[in-house]
Amino acid sequence: MADVNGAPNSARTPAAPTGDLVKQMTEQVSRLIRDELKLAEIEMTRKGARAGRGIGIFGGSGVIALYAVGCLLAAAIAGIATAVPVWLAALIVGVVLLGVAGIGALAGRSQLKKATPAMPEETVQSVKADVEEIKERAHR
């Protein structure tokens, strides 16, 4: 059998010098910290991408709302200029566009909620588990 480093278990006997044990512990803690930082980086990249999608959806909803306002203005102009169904058609299109913008805004908000808090939660849980494991082994 081999330990975490791939070294045979026979190299880790209870009679190992304290210096060797401290060296092994230092190397393992260093590797653990590097791995946890790498995990945090991956998690934050994932959350950043999700936040970017949410912001993009919000931006798209703003553009759609701008078109809706233009359409509603055209409907008001058409309604004032003539009292015929042309303005009603433009009004219906404007209301539909505002509905689409509302749905897009809700979708963007949902994406932003999934990206917060901006903390690598999985990594925090993993570090807590590592600390508990180290405490448990220290008490043995």
N, C-alpha and C positions, 0 to 999 in steps of 0.2 A: 504494500500500500504506500501511497505517497501523500505528502502534506499539500497545502495550498500552492506552494512554490514548485511542486513537482519533485522535491527531494524525498528520498526514502525516509520513512518514519524512524529508521534506526539512527539517522543523523540527529534526531531530536530525543535524546535520552534524558532522564531526570538528572543525570550527572553532568549535563552540558554546562560549561562555564557561564557565569552570570553575564559576562560581556557578550557572549554569543547570543544569549537569550534577549538581551537588550537590543542588540543589533537586528535580530529577526523581528522583534516587536516594532522597532523604528521603521524598518522596511515595509512591514505589513500595514502600519498606520499610514505611512506615506502613500502607499498604493491605494489604500481605502479612500483617503482624502481625494486623490486624483480621480478615482472612479466616481466618487460622489459629485465632484465638480463637473465631470463629463456628463453625468446624468442630469444635473441641474441645467447645463447648457442645452442639452437636447430638449428638455421639458420647456424651457423658456423660448426656444426657437419655435416649438409647436404652438405655444400660446401666442407668440407674436404673429404667427401666420394667421391664426384664428382672429386676432384683433384686426389684422389688416383686411381680412375678408369682411368683417363687420363694418369697418370704416368705409370700404368700397361700396357696400350695399347702402349705407347711409348716404353716401355721395350720389349714388345712382337715384335714390329716392328723392334727393333734393333737385336733381335735374328733371325728373318726371314731374315734381311739384311745380317747377318753373314753367314747364310746358302747360300744365293744367291752369296755372294762373293766366298764361297767354290765351289759352282757349276760353277761359271764363271772361276775359276782357273782350275777346272777339264776340262772345255770346252777348255780352252787355251792349256792345256797339251794334250788333245785328238786331238785337231786341229793341233798341231805341230807334234805329233807322227804319225798321219795318216791323210791323206787328204780325209777321208771318212765321211759320214753323222753322225757318232757317235758324233762328236764335235758339229755338228749343233743341234742335239737333246739336248745336255747338255746346249748349248747356249740359246735355246728357254726356257728351264726350268728356267735357271738363270734370264732371262728377266722377265718371269712371276712372279718369287719370288720377284724381285725388285719392280714390279708393286703392288704386294700385300703389301709389306712393305711400299710403298708410300701411299697407301690407309689407312693402319693402322696408319701411322704417321699423316695423315690429320684428322682421327677420334680422335686420342689422342689430337691433338692441339685443335680441336673443344671442347672436354670435358674440357680442361684446360681453354679455353676462357670463358666457362660458369661458371667456379668456381671463376673467378676473377671479380671484385676486392675482396680481402679477407676482406670484411667489411659486417656486417649484415645489408644490405640495408633495408629490411622490418622493422627491429627494429628501424633504424634511422628514417624512415618515421613515424612509430608509435610514437616515442618520440617527433618528431616535432609536430604531431597532438595533443599529450598530452599537450605540452607546449602552443600551441595556445588555447586549451580549457581552461587551467588554466588562461591564460592572459585574455581571454574573460570573464570568470566568475569573475575575480578580478575587472574588470571594471564595473560590475553590481552594 
